[in-house]
Structures are given as C-alpha cells and as structure tokens.
C-alpha cells in the first residue's frame, strides 16, 4: 500500500535540550498511530514537525500529500471571527462553497454546534473551540490527520461522536494522535509510538492486559449507561454486557446499581 508519510531518524532540540531522537516510522492509509510519552517528552513538537510547522533538528520527513489536517491542543487565541464565518473561510481554501456548506452542516450537527454558528470565537468555551478546531481540520478532507490531545475539553457526547467518526475514517486516511492515557480514542489505534524510545509496536490498550470481568445488566434507559466508555459496552435490547478491569468492577457495580440497573451476571473474562 502507498506510503503517505515517512519519518526517518527524526530528532529535535529546543534551547539546547534534546526532546527526542532517532524517531522513524511510515504511515499508509490504514495507519492510526497513538503517540505516547510523558509530559515534556515532545509529543506536540513531533506533531508540529509532521504538520510542517517546525523543522526537525535531525532526520527527514517525507510527505506524499499536500492536504494535512492538524488540530493543536490549544485553539488559537485572538481570532476575530464568528464560528461559521471562520469555518467557511478556512474551508474555502480547500473545497467549493457548496461542498463546504454541506460538510459544515454535517459536522456542526455531529458535534452539537448548530446553535453556536453566529457566536464569536472569543466568547466560546474551551470545549466549543476544540470542536471548531476539529471541524476546521475535517473540512479540508485531508489525506493525513494530526490530532494533539483532541478530546481535551470535549463533553462526553462529543467524545463519543468523534471516536465514532475516527472509526469511520479508519482505512481511508492515516491518523496520528497524542493522548495523556488510555481512553476512548486510543481504542481506535492500530500502532503505538513510544516517543522517548522511538519504539513502534502494535497497539494493545492497557485494559486489555489486565484481568477483566464481564458484567451483564438489564437497564431502563440506555442514557443511564452513558458513563461507560462505548468501546467497553455491547447492547442487546434492554440488556448490555460491559467489560471492566477486575480491580474496577466493584466500583462499576455500585454505579450500575445506583442507576437502577439489574445485575444479571458477573464472570471472569476468559
């Protein structure tokens, strides 16, 4: 399959300090890469290099695309636009006005932003600005999508909608993202890069490595189970099966009883 991005022995120094070195990997359309690392390890800097914003100190980055969608962790301040005005302006560089309107309507509905179309960006919350940043990147219809802590500030509904969208994009474009820890978005990953060591591996979520239990429950309203990550629950009519780490199962059972769920079965996952 065609390589969209190739990174060879990339390193970066800032003010005489080495953030990372000898990072190498390549991406095809099937790649969804989770970049792991502690605070200050250079995850955001690496994404800026991949976006073409920063130059690496060492090594090379080769792109087989001109359309890179990039979502920074922090939305730019001081923009004097309203939400829809800003999004249509940025989209106009990449798509026709008609297509931009159609895509914008789709994504505004998806993220629950329709009522904010005429709100000045300066008056928007951090979560709303994050949604705007994500939509801005998606409107490009990019060939490569870079996401720096994309779930920061998003409400639970928006997180679920975004993770579902990433599942839909899987296999269409390579996606590279950073995240502080295992969570809903990391379950989409196909590979992980440990930035401190430069080591690439097939991604295996931490909760998959721990002893787990399966809890089968009967519920009254699916919305009562919104606190359960979507990748850990399977619905079947008015019952659901939830996968949970063994050491967290007691706490989850208390929560389930607190929302009037009937516990039908608890067993160790084989």
N, C-alpha and C positions, 0 to 999 in steps of 0.2 A: 504493500500500500504506500501511496505517495507520502513522503515526509513533509510536513507543513512547517516544522520548526526544528532546528538542530543547534544544540548548545555544546560547545567544545572547550573544556578546561577553563571555564569562566571563573574569574576571581574579582574581588572588589575591595579596594582600600579606601577608607574615608578618614581624612585628617591623620594619616599615618597608622591607622588601625585597620588590620585585616578583618573584614566581616566574614568572608568565606573564600574558598579557593578550590580549584580543580572540580568544578561542577560541570558534569557532562550528561546530556540526555537528548533524546529526539522524540518528537510527537507526530503521530498520524491523526486522522480524523477520529479514530477510536480511543484516543488517549484522554483520560480525565485524571490529572495529576494533582495530588494533595501535597503541598509543600509544608513540611513540618519543621519546627525549630523553636527554641526558646526566645524570650524577649531579647531584642538586640542582636539576634543571630543573622539578620539581613534578609529576612523573607520579603519584606516590602521592597527593599532595594533590588532584589533579584527580579521581582515582577516589573519594576520600572525599567530595568535593563531589557527584559523581554519585550516591553512595550516600546522600546526605542527612546525612552525619556532620558536614561542615564547610559553612559558608555562604560563598558567593563574595564577594569584595570588590566586584566589579563584575559586571554582566550578570545573566542569568536562566537557570535550568534548569527545564524543564517535563517532568513525567513523565506518561505515560498508563498507569501501572501502580502497584500498591501492593506488589508482590512482587519485591523486588530481592535477588538473591543476591550477597553480597560476600565475597571471600576476601582478607584482608590479607596482606601479605608476611610478617609475623611473627605467629604464633599467640599469642593472649592468654596471659599467664602467671598462675599462682596460682589456676587453676580446680580446685576440689576434687571432681572427678568422675572416674569411670571412663569409658573410651571409649564404650561402648554407652550407658551411662547419660546421658552428655552429649548424644549424637546423638539419642536418643529424646526427650529433654527439649526440645531446640531444634526438632525436627520436630513436636512436639505442638502448637506454636503455629500450624501451617500445614496439617497433614494428619491424617487419622484414625489411630488406633493401629494398625489392621490394615494400612493402606496404608504407614505409616511402617516397620513391620516388614519388609514385602515389599521396599520400596525400600532399606532399610538392608542387608538380606541381599545384594541385587544389588550395591550399591556396595562393601560390605565384601569380597565375593568379587573384584570387579573390581580393587581396589587391594591385595589380599592382606592384609587386616586382620582376618580372621576369628579368628585366634589372639590378637588383642590386645583383644578385646571387654571383658574384665574387668581390663585394665591401667589403673592410674591415669594420667591425663594428665600428671601431674608426673613420671612415670617414663618417658615416651615420648621417643623421639629427635625431632630436628627434622623429619626426613622423615615420621615417623609422624604428628606433629602437623599437618604440612602436608596429609597425606591426610585427616585428620579435618576440617580446615578446609574442604577442597574438598567432602567428603561433606555437611557441615553445610549448605553453600550449595545443593547439588543436591537435598537432601531437601525444601527449600522448594518445589521445582518452580517456580522463579522465572520471571517474564516478562522479566527483564533480569539478565544475569550479568556481574559485575565481578570481574576477576581481577588481582591485583597480584603480578607475578612468580610465577605459580602453580607453575612447575616447580622452584622453589628447594628443594633437599634431597631431591627425589624420585629414587628409583633408576630405572634405565633402563626396566625393565618397567612401572613405574608411569607414567613419562612417556609411553610408547607407548600404554598403556591410556587415559590421559587425553586425549591428542591424538586417538585414535580416537573417543572419546566426543564431543569437540567437533565432529568431522566429522559425527557422527550428529545433533547438535543444530543444525547449520547449517540455516538457513531456518525454524527453529521459534521461536527467541528471539534477540534481539540479544546479542552478546557483546563486551565491551570488555576488553582486557588490556594489561598492560605486560610488557616483556621487555628484558633488557640488550642482546641482539643477535639476529641472525637465527638460527633454530634450528627444531626440530621444530614448536613451537607456532605460529611465525609463518607457516608454510605454510598454515595454516587461514584466515588473514586475507583479507578482501576489500578493505579500505581501510587506509590508514595516516594517522595524525595526527602531524605533527612539532610537538611542543608548544612549542618555542622560537619557531617562526614562526607557529603556528596554521594551517599549511597542511595541507589534506586532499588525498589523492590515492589512486588505485587502487594497491593494494599490489603491489609487484614485489620478490620476495626478491633480496638481493644476489647470491646464487649464480646466479640466472637472468641476471644482467647480465654475467657473466664468461664467457670461453671455457671450454667444457666438453668432457669426453670421456665416451664410453660404454665401460664395461668389462663384457664378458660372461664369466662364470666358471661352472665346474662345481664343486659343493661336496658334502661328505659329509653334513653336518648343518646345517640351517637356523640352529640356535642359534649356530654358529660365526660367523655374519654379524650378530650382534646389535649389533655396534659401528657398523654402517651405519645412518644415520637412515632410518626407514621410508618417508619421502617421496622417498627417492633410490634405492630399490631395487625392482625388479619381479621376482617369482619365476615361473618356468615349469618345473614339475617339479623336477629336480635341477640346473637352471641358473638363473642370475639375471643381470639387466642392471642395472648400477649407474651412476648419473650423478654425476660428480665434477668440480669445478673443475680446469682443466688444470694449474694450479700445485700442486695437491694430489694429482695422480694417481700420481706416483711413490711417495709415502709410502703411499697406499692399496694400491698393487700389492704393496709389501713386506709389508703386514699380511695381505693375501689369501694370499700365498704362505706366510706364517707359520702360517696355519690350514689348510694343505694344500689350498687351492683350486687348480684348474687354470685358467689364463688362456686363454680360447678366442679372445678378440678384444678389441682396443683400437682405438677410432677416434674421430675428432673428431665431436662432435655438430653436426649442421647446423642 
